[in-house]
Amino acid sequence: MKLELDNLMGEFRKAKDSISKGALVLLTALSVVSLSQVQAFAAADKQALTLVPNTPPVLFWPAQGGKGQTVVLCLHELGMHAGIFDDLASRLAQKGMDVYSLDLRGFGGWQKIAGKESRMDIVRSLKDVKDHLLALKNERYKDKPGTKIFLLGEAMGGAIALEAQSLFPELIDGTISSNPGGEHFKTLRNYSKVGGHFIAHANKDFGMAKSLIQEATPRAEVRQFIENDPGVRLDLTARELMSCQFYMYKTRRFARAIKEDPVLIVQGLKDGESKPIGAERVYKSLATKDKKFIEVAEGDHYVYEDKQVNDKVFADTVSWLAEHGGATM
């Protein structure tokens, strides 16, 4: 009896040791997996970089797994900020692209800078775009021959992207412009309301920004996403709205000045702010033969500045970039 008990105790100890060793191996493996996941997340996390002196840092999403020889510089809509492209940029980075996003004058990081230089100014914003393109081409990627640099902009940002492509073709390998048309719904109402406030109080908020967001998208979750974003400006003034509107009227002229470079025009068909016909007219005005027009059936005014960018338009965008020399994974 005692011998049987000793044998049983011996077997128990062996089993216990095996279980302990197995548990240790399992815990070690889990630690390695967790560490790799943390490292992957850290690599994918966006960074703030100062590329041009006396301007706010740009946001940078480094390429994951790729060589980062495709570069996309994003330009936001009126009232938005660089971080609004987070979903798009993160997913492009997963495809092996380096993605940057710039705060246009008057928005994002510029709100923390005192002085008239920080006010909304499309002309100065265009110069900022050129300066950042030069920094990317001549400094950050000077030792990476073959790197392709693309602009991507939405609405006002899309218009600035088209003008930049027309003026600095030597710095840009192609442009994606979303909802760039100047024709808007409720034009008479907008002129009356904005014009009246422009005459009375040109530099004061009068609640127009929130109503425009309501019209821009029929999706309540997107409206909530934008309105709850602390970086989004909901206090747009009559002067800023007027400046943006008159600038958008010039997009067809910018398009006519693009002679050879590739351009992708994108338009959300459920956009309640900008008429889809406006984007189509910009597309038809492009002098270049290397052009493409994509209508997004479920898209609205925020095609790329979305909480979650539409899968099909994302795939089409990646495909267009790949067709024009952009290396993707």
TARA-V405279 format. One record per pair of residues at least 24 apart in sequence whose ideal C-beta (glycine too) atoms are under 8 Angstrom apart, sorted by sequence separation. I is the first residue (numbers start at 0). J is the second residue. D is the distance in whole Angstrom. If there is no record, write none. Layout:
i,j,d
I,J,D
I,J,D
This chain:
i,j,d
39,63,8
57,81,7
58,82,6
103,127,7
148,172,6
149,173,5
150,174,5
151,175,4
152,176,6
153,177,4
154,178,5
208,232,7
209,233,6
71,96,6
73,98,7
75,100,7
82,107,7
147,172,4
149,174,7
150,175,7
151,176,8
152,177,7
153,178,6
154,179,7
208,233,5
262,287,6
58,84,8
69,95,7
70,96,7
71,97,7
73,99,7
74,100,8
75,101,8
80,106,5
81,107,5
101,127,7
147,173,8
149,175,7
151,177,8
208,234,7
261,287,7
264,290,7
266,292,8
268,294,6
69,96,4
70,97,5
71,98,5
72,99,5
73,100,4
74,101,6
75,102,8
79,106,7
80,107,3
81,108,7
101,128,7
152,179,8
208,235,4
254,281,5
260,287,6
262,289,7
263,290,8
264,291,7
265,292,8
266,293,7
268,295,6
269,296,8
273,300,6
60,88,4
67,95,7
69,97,7
70,98,8
71,99,7
72,100,7
73,101,7
75,103,6
78,106,7
80,108,8
207,235,6
254,282,8
257,285,6
258,286,5
259,287,5
261,289,4
262,290,5
263,291,5
264,292,5
265,293,5
266,294,6
267,295,5
268,296,6
269,297,7
270,298,7
271,299,7
272,300,5
291,319,6
60,89,6
63,92,5
65,94,7
66,95,7
67,96,7
70,99,7
72,101,6
74,103,7
185,214,8
204,233,8
251,280,6
255,284,5
257,286,6
258,287,6
259,288,8
260,289,7
261,290,7
262,291,8
263,292,8
264,293,7
266,295,7
268,297,8
269,298,6
270,299,5
271,300,7
58,88,7
62,92,6
63,93,5
65,95,2
67,97,4
101,131,6
184,214,7
204,234,4
207,237,8
251,281,6
254,284,4
255,285,7
256,286,7
257,287,5
259,289,7
263,293,7
265,295,6
267,297,8
268,298,6
269,299,4
270,300,4
60,91,7
61,92,6
64,95,6
65,96,7
75,106,7
128,159,6
132,163,7
204,235,7
205,236,8
250,281,5
254,285,5
255,286,6
267,298,3
60,92,4
63,95,7
75,107,8
99,131,7
128,160,8
204,236,6
205,237,7
252,284,8
254,286,7
266,298,7
267,299,4
62,95,5
203,236,6
207,240,6
251,284,4
265,298,8
267,300,6
62,96,6
121,155,8
125,159,6
129,163,7
136,170,6
202,236,5
203,237,7
267,301,8
289,323,8
62,97,5
124,159,6
128,163,5
132,167,6
201,236,7
202,237,8
267,302,5
61,97,6
99,135,7
201,237,5
202,238,6
266,302,8
60,97,7
125,162,6
129,166,8
133,170,7
200,237,7
201,238,4
265,302,6
59,97,7
60,98,4
121,159,7
125,163,6
129,167,6
132,170,4
265,303,8
59,98,7
60,99,8
132,171,7
45,85,7
59,99,5
197,237,4
58,99,7
125,166,8
129,170,7
196,237,4
197,238,6
57,99,5
58,100,5
45,88,7
57,100,6
194,237,8
45,89,8
57,101,5
193,237,5
197,241,6
57,102,8
43,89,7
55,102,5
193,240,5
194,241,8
265,312,7
193,241,6
43,92,6
50,99,8
43,93,7
48,99,8
193,244,8
265,316,8
55,107,6
56,108,7
103,155,8
217,269,6
55,108,3
103,156,7
216,269,7
263,316,7
55,109,6
74,128,7
216,270,8
217,271,7
189,244,8
215,270,7
216,271,7
55,111,7
72,128,8
103,159,7
215,271,6
263,319,5
55,112,7
214,271,4
215,272,4
214,272,5
72,131,7
72,132,7
183,244,7
211,272,6
261,323,5
53,116,8
72,135,7
181,244,8
70,135,6
181,247,4
180,247,7
181,248,4
179,247,7
181,249,8
181,250,6
70,140,7
180,250,7
181,251,8
179,250,5
68,140,8
54,127,6
57,131,7
79,153,8
176,250,8
68,143,6
51,127,7
54,130,8
67,143,8
70,146,6
72,148,7
74,150,7
225,301,7
54,131,8
66,143,8
68,145,6
69,146,7
70,147,7
72,149,7
74,151,7
75,152,8
76,153,5
77,154,7
79,156,8
68,146,5
69,147,5
70,148,5
71,149,5
72,150,6
73,151,5
74,152,4
75,153,7
76,154,4
77,155,4
221,299,7
51,130,5
68,147,7
70,149,7
71,150,8
72,151,7
73,152,7
74,153,7
76,155,5
225,304,8
51,131,6
69,149,7
71,151,5
75,155,8
76,156,6
221,301,6
50,131,6
75,156,5
218,299,7
74,156,3
217,299,7
224,306,4
51,134,6
73,156,7
74,157,7
174,257,8
216,299,4
50,134,4
215,299,6
216,300,6
221,305,6
50,135,7
74,159,5
179,264,7
215,300,4
216,301,6
221,306,6
74,160,5
174,260,7
176,262,7
180,266,7
215,301,7
220,306,7
162,249,7
173,260,6
174,261,8
175,262,8
176,263,7
177,264,8
178,265,7
184,271,6
50,138,8
155,243,5
158,246,6
165,253,5
172,260,8
173,261,4
174,262,5
175,263,5
176,264,6
177,265,4
178,266,6
184,272,6
50,139,7
158,247,6
161,250,6
164,253,8
165,254,8
168,257,8
171,260,7
172,261,8
173,262,7
174,263,7
176,265,7
177,266,7
178,267,6
183,272,6
184,273,8
166,256,8
173,263,7
175,265,7
177,267,8
183,273,6
184,274,6
155,246,7
158,249,7
162,253,5
165,256,4
168,259,8
182,273,7
183,274,7
155,247,7
158,250,5
161,253,4
165,257,5
168,260,5
178,270,6
182,274,4
154,247,8
157,250,8
161,254,6
164,257,5
180,273,5
180,274,6
182,276,6
183,277,8
158,253,7
178,273,5
180,275,8
182,277,4
161,257,7
164,260,6
180,276,7
181,277,6
180,277,2
164,262,7
179,277,8
180,278,4
182,280,8
179,278,6
180,279,8
178,278,6
180,280,6
161,262,7
180,281,6
179,281,5
176,281,7
154,273,7
119,239,5
161,281,7
121,242,6
110,232,8
121,243,8
178,300,6
107,230,6
119,242,7
178,302,7
121,246,5
177,302,5
106,232,6
177,303,6
105,232,8
78,208,6
105,239,7
175,316,7
83,225,8
175,319,7
83,228,7
79,225,8
82,228,8
154,300,7
83,230,7
173,320,8
80,228,8
82,230,6
83,231,7
153,301,7
153,302,7
80,230,4
153,303,5
173,323,5
79,230,8
80,231,7
153,304,5
172,323,7
79,231,6
80,232,8
151,303,7
172,324,7
78,231,6
79,232,8
78,232,5
78,233,7
78,235,6
77,235,7
77,239,7
77,240,8
77,243,5
149,320,6
149,323,8
147,323,7
149,325,7
147,324,5
147,325,5
147,326,8
87,303,5
87,304,8
87,305,8
90,308,7
84,303,6
86,305,6
84,304,6
86,306,6
83,304,5
86,307,6
87,308,5
86,308,5
90,313,6
94,317,6
76,300,8
96,320,7
76,301,8
79,304,6
87,313,7
91,317,7
76,304,6
75,304,7
96,325,7
73,303,8
96,326,8
95,326,6
96,327,7
95,327,5
94,327,5
95,328,4
94,328,5
93,328,8
71,320,7
69,320,6
69,324,8
69,325,4
69,326,5
68,326,5
69,327,7
66,326,7
65,326,7
65,327,7
65,328,5
64,328,6
63,328,8
